[in-house]
């Protein structure tokens, strides 16, 4: 019983961590899309497509590409 409860609790914590990570990733991706839209004068769909292609071409997580873009943009200000 105790093992099952511990595993359930671990599963809940893991799921919570994963959901928080997903929310954080979504937020940074949205910010990167906004930067691309503002600087390149393209639609949000086109901006997301560009981010996705860069992610796939570099075999890098989309959130990582977005974070690099946002960090570079905010440091330039």
C-alpha positions in Angstrom: 0.0 0.0 0.0 2.7 2.5 1.0 4.7 1.8 -2.2 1.6 2.4 -4.4 0.8 5.6 -2.6 4.4 6.8 -3.0 4.3 6.0 -6.7 1.0 7.8 -7.1 2.4 10.9 -5.3 5.6 10.7 -7.5 3.4 10.5 -10.6 1.4 13.5 -9.5 4.6 15.5 -8.9 6.0 14.5 -12.2 2.8 15.4 -14.0 2.7 18.7 -12.2 6.3 19.4 -13.2 5.6 18.5 -16.8 2.5 20.7 -17.0 4.5 23.6 -15.5 7.2 23.0 -18.1 4.7 23.0 -20.9 3.2 26.3 -19.7 6.6 27.9 -19.4 7.5 26.6 -22.9 4.3 27.9 -24.4 4.8 31.3 -22.9 8.4 31.7 -24.3 7.3 30.4 -27.7 4.5 33.0 -27.8 7.0 35.7 -26.9 9.3 34.6 -29.7 6.4 34.5 -32.1 5.5 38.1 -31.1 9.1 39.2 -31.7 9.2 37.6 -35.1 5.8 39.1 -36.1 6.9 42.5 -35.0 10.3 42.5 -36.6 9.6 40.5 -39.8 6.1 41.7 -40.5 4.7 38.2 -41.0 1.7 36.5 -39.6 1.8 34.5 -36.3 1.3 31.3 -38.2 4.3 32.1 -40.5 6.4 33.0 -37.4 5.5 29.7 -35.7 6.4 27.8 -38.9 9.7 29.5 -39.1 10.5 28.6 -35.5 9.4 25.1 -36.0 11.6 24.7 -39.1 14.6 26.1 -37.3 13.9 23.7 -34.5 13.7 20.7 -36.8 16.7 21.7 -38.9 18.9 22.1 -35.9 17.4 19.1 -34.0 16.8 21.5 -31.1 13.7 21.8 -28.9 11.3 24.5 -30.1 11.3 26.0 -26.6 15.1 26.2 -26.7 15.1 28.1 -30.0 12.4 30.4 -28.7 14.4 31.1 -25.5 17.5 31.9 -27.5 15.6 34.3 -29.7 13.9 36.1 -26.7 17.1 36.2 -24.7 19.0 37.7 -27.7 16.3 40.2 -28.4 16.0 41.4 -24.8 19.8 41.7 -24.4 19.9 43.9 -27.5 17.6 46.5 -25.9 
